[in-house]
Amino acid sequence: MLILENVRVSYGSIEALHGINLSLSDGEIVSIIGANGAGKTTTLRAIAGLVAKARGSSIRFQEEEISGFIAEKIVSKGISLVPEGRRIFPELTILENLEMGAYLRSKEKTEVHKDMQKMFEYFPSLEARKSQQGKTLSGGELQMLSIARALMARPRILMLDEPSTGLAPIIVKSIFDILRDLNAAGMSILLVEQNAKLALGISDRGYVLKNGDIILEDTGENLLKNDAVRTAYLGEKLGKENSET
């Protein structure tokens, strides 16, 4: 469904991505893990059309080259990004934020209304406050609204950048349960998440990104068992017997 080949991105003289290759199949959950500054956010922004790619970079969605598309066109094709930092429109109400998510579908009023009701089923606390301005919401509610707004575009691929950061465990569990439900309904998900154990636990496959290069790719299950991943990204300390094998 989505294929990245030799994707390179630079910020001035600093190259953030050194020609990465990555894929996402229909119906998969794929995670990208790595330390801060590894290039995870840049990868999502490159797919979403928010940063310029170097010549020779290729991003194909359903066999169509999209690397030169602007962000709006990429959303219309079926790729939505939930950015890091719970970025919503703070002065707009919850209802207005959701309407903005469906901006490109403004002529589909009946379907947009149905999708809005579906968002309130996913996130009941949002419906109770739908007339409140976004800036009055808690951190968990902001993340829920950010996800719901992205879903209002009816994406085929949902990309999320650090959805669990700063949230209480019960909110994180709720959000990841919803991601599982979305995936079970057929949505493909590309996930960047600092909590590698949580991310790999729901992923079909994962990539480890380090200093702009992909250094490891495997199933989520195998990456959870990989000693190098366990020590570097899961915070585990291996015993002497494991470290020598």
JOJONOR-V609803 format. One record per pair of residues at least 12 apart in sequence whose C-alpha atoms are under 10 Angstrom apart, sorted by the first residue. I is the first residue (numbers start at 0). GAP is how many residues later the second one is. Records with the same first field share a line. If there is no record, write none. Layout:
# JOJONOR-V609803
I: GAP + GAP
This chain:
# JOJONOR-V609803
0: 22 + 23 + 24 + 25 + 26 + 27 + 59 + 60 + 61 + 62 + 63 + 155 + 156 + 187
1: 20 + 21 + 22 + 23 + 24 + 45 + 57 + 58 + 59 + 60 + 61 + 62 + 63 + 64 + 77 + 155 + 186 + 188
2: 18 + 19 + 20 + 21 + 22 + 44 + 55 + 56 + 57 + 58 + 59 + 60 + 61 + 62
3: 15 + 16 + 17 + 18 + 19 + 20 + 39 + 42 + 43 + 53 + 54 + 55 + 56 + 57 + 61 + 63
4: 14 + 15 + 16 + 17 + 18 + 51 + 52 + 53 + 54 + 55
5: 12 + 13 + 14 + 15 + 16 + 47 + 48 + 49 + 50 + 51 + 52 + 53
6: 12 + 13 + 14 + 15 + 36 + 39 + 40 + 46 + 47 + 48 + 49 + 50 + 51 + 52 + 60
7: 12 + 13 + 34 + 35 + 38 + 44 + 45 + 46 + 47 + 48 + 49 + 50 + 204 + 205
8: 30 + 33 + 34 + 36 + 37 + 42 + 43 + 44 + 45 + 46 + 48 + 203
9: 32 + 41 + 42 + 43 + 44
10: 31 + 40 + 41
14: 24 + 39 + 196 + 197
15: 21 + 22 + 23 + 24 + 26 + 27 + 195 + 196 + 197
16: 21 + 22 + 23 + 25 + 26 + 29 + 36 + 37 + 192 + 193 + 194 + 195 + 196 + 197
17: 21 + 36 + 193 + 194 + 195 + 196
18: 34 + 35 + 37 + 38 + 39 + 193 + 194 + 195
19: 23 + 37 + 38 + 189 + 192 + 193 + 194 + 195
20: 36 + 37 + 38 + 186 + 192 + 193
21: 21 + 37 + 184 + 185 + 192 + 195
22: 36 + 37 + 38 + 167 + 182 + 184
23: 37 + 133 + 164 + 165 + 166 + 180 + 181 + 182
24: 37 + 132 + 163 + 164 + 179
25: 36 + 130 + 131 + 157 + 160 + 161 + 162 + 163
26: 129 + 130 + 155 + 156 + 157 + 158 + 159 + 160 + 161 + 162 + 177
27: 129 + 155 + 156 + 158 + 159 + 160 + 161 + 162 + 175 + 176 + 177
28: 128 + 129 + 130 + 150 + 151 + 154 + 158 + 159 + 160 + 161 + 162 + 170 + 171 + 173 + 174 + 175 + 176 + 177 + 191
29: 129 + 158 + 159 + 160 + 161 + 162 + 169 + 170 + 172 + 173 + 174 + 175 + 176 + 177 + 189 + 190
30: 128 + 129 + 158 + 159 + 160 + 161 + 162 + 165 + 167 + 168 + 169 + 170 + 171 + 172 + 173 + 174 + 175 + 176 + 177 + 186 + 188 + 189
31: 12 + 129 + 158 + 159 + 160 + 161 + 162 + 164 + 167 + 168 + 171 + 173 + 174 + 175 + 176 + 177 + 182 + 185
32: 158 + 159 + 160 + 161 + 162 + 163 + 164 + 166 + 167 + 173 + 174 + 175 + 176 + 177 + 181 + 183 + 196 + 200
33: 158 + 159 + 160 + 161 + 162 + 173 + 174 + 175 + 176 + 177 + 178 + 180 + 181 + 195 + 198 + 199
34: 159 + 173 + 174 + 175 + 176 + 197 + 198
35: 158 + 173 + 174 + 175
36: 172 + 173 + 174 + 175
37: 170 + 171 + 172 + 173 + 174 + 175 + 176
38: 170 + 171 + 172 + 173 + 174 + 175
39: 121 + 122 + 151 + 152 + 153 + 154 + 167 + 168 + 169 + 170 + 171 + 172
40: 42 + 43 + 119 + 120 + 121 + 151 + 152
41: 170
42: 149 + 166 + 169
43: 36 + 37 + 38 + 39 + 115 + 116 + 117 + 146 + 147 + 148
44: 26 + 36 + 38 + 114 + 116
45: 13 + 21 + 22 + 25
46: 12 + 13 + 14 + 19 + 20 + 21 + 22 + 24 + 27 + 32 + 33 + 34 + 112
47: 18 + 19 + 21 + 22 + 23 + 24 + 25 + 26 + 27 + 31 + 32 + 33 + 111
48: 17 + 18 + 19 + 20 + 21 + 22 + 23 + 24 + 25 + 26
49: 19 + 20 + 21 + 22
50: 16 + 19 + 20
51: 15 + 16 + 18
52: 14 + 15
53: 13
54: 12
60: 13 + 16 + 17 + 18 + 96
61: 15 + 16
63: 13
71: 32
72: 31
73: 81
74: 26 + 29 + 75 + 78 + 79 + 80 + 81 + 82
75: 27 + 28 + 29 + 77 + 78 + 79
76: 76 + 77 + 78 + 79 + 80
77: 75 + 76 + 77 + 78 + 79 + 80
78: 71 + 72 + 74 + 75 + 76 + 77 + 78 + 79 + 80 + 109 + 110
79: 21 + 67 + 69 + 70 + 71 + 72 + 73 + 74 + 75 + 76 + 77 + 78 + 79 + 80 + 109
80: 65 + 66 + 68 + 69 + 70 + 74 + 76 + 77 + 78 + 79 + 80 + 109 + 110
81: 61 + 63 + 64 + 65 + 66 + 67 + 68 + 69 + 76 + 77 + 78 + 79 + 80 + 81 + 109
82: 60 + 63 + 64 + 67 + 76 + 77 + 78 + 79 + 80 + 109
83: 59 + 62 + 76 + 77 + 78 + 79 + 80 + 81 + 108 + 109
84: 54 + 57 + 58 + 61 + 76 + 77 + 78 + 80 + 81
85: 53 + 54 + 55 + 56 + 57 + 58 + 59 + 60 + 61 + 75 + 76 + 77 + 79
86: 47 + 55 + 56 + 58 + 59 + 60
87: 12 + 13 + 46 + 47 + 54 + 55 + 57 + 58 + 59 + 61
88: 44 + 45 + 46 + 57
89: 42 + 43 + 44 + 45 + 46 + 47 + 52
90: 41 + 42 + 43 + 44 + 45
91: 39 + 40 + 41 + 42 + 43
92: 36 + 37 + 38 + 39 + 40 + 41 + 42 + 43
93: 32 + 33 + 34 + 35 + 36 + 37 + 38 + 39 + 40 + 41 + 42 + 43 + 47 + 48 + 51 + 52 + 54 + 55
94: 21 + 31 + 32 + 34 + 35 + 36 + 37 + 38 + 39 + 50 + 54
95: 34 + 35 + 36 + 37 + 38 + 53
96: 33 + 36 + 37 + 48 + 49 + 51 + 52 + 53 + 55
97: 14 + 17 + 18 + 21 + 32 + 47 + 48 + 49 + 50 + 51 + 52 + 53 + 54 + 55
98: 13 + 14 + 17 + 50 + 53 + 54
99: 49 + 50 + 52 + 53
100: 45 + 46 + 47 + 48 + 49 + 50 + 51 + 52 + 53
101: 13 + 14 + 47 + 48 + 49 + 50 + 51 + 52
102: 49 + 50
103: 48 + 49
104: 47 + 48 + 49
110: 41
111: 40 + 41 + 42
112: 39
113: 38
114: 33 + 36 + 37 + 38 + 39
115: 32 + 33 + 35 + 36
117: 30 + 33 + 34
118: 25 + 26 + 28 + 29 + 30 + 32 + 33
119: 25 + 28
121: 22 + 26 + 52 + 53 + 55 + 56 + 59
122: 18 + 21 + 22 + 24 + 25 + 51 + 52 + 55
123: 20
124: 16 + 19 + 20
125: 15 + 16 + 18 + 19 + 22
128: 12
137: 29
138: 26 + 27 + 28 + 29 + 32
139: 23 + 24 + 25 + 26 + 27 + 28 + 30 + 31 + 32 + 34 + 35
140: 26 + 30
142: 20 + 21 + 22 + 24 + 28 + 29 + 32
143: 19 + 27 + 30 + 31
145: 14 + 17
146: 12 + 13 + 16 + 28 + 32
150: 31
153: 33
154: 32 + 33 + 34
155: 30 + 31 + 32 + 33
156: 26 + 29 + 30 + 31 + 32 + 33
157: 21 + 24 + 25 + 29 + 30 + 31 + 32 + 33
158: 29 + 30 + 31 + 32 + 33
159: 29 + 30 + 31 + 32 + 33
160: 29 + 30 + 31 + 32 + 33
161: 29 + 30 + 31 + 32 + 33 + 37
162: 12 + 13 + 28 + 29 + 30 + 31 + 32
163: 12 + 28 + 29 + 30 + 31 + 34 + 35
164: 28 + 29 + 30
171: 26
172: 25
175: 22 + 23 + 26
176: 25
178: 12 + 23
179: 22 + 23
182: 19
188: 14
189: 13 + 15 + 16
190: 12 + 15
191: 14 + 15
193: 39 + 40
194: 38 + 39 + 40
195: 12 + 24 + 27 + 28 + 33 + 34 + 37 + 38 + 39
196: 23 + 24 + 26 + 27 + 32 + 33 + 36 + 37 + 38
197: 26 + 36
198: 21 + 25
199: 19 + 20 + 21 + 22 + 23 + 24
200: 19 + 20 + 22 + 23
201: 18 + 19
202: 16 + 17 + 18
203: 14 + 15 + 16 + 17 + 18
204: 12 + 13 + 14 + 15 + 16 + 17 + 18
205: 12 + 13 + 14 + 15 + 16 + 17 + 18
206: 12 + 13 + 16
207: 15 + 21 + 25
215: 13
226: 15 + 16 + 18
227: 15
230: 12
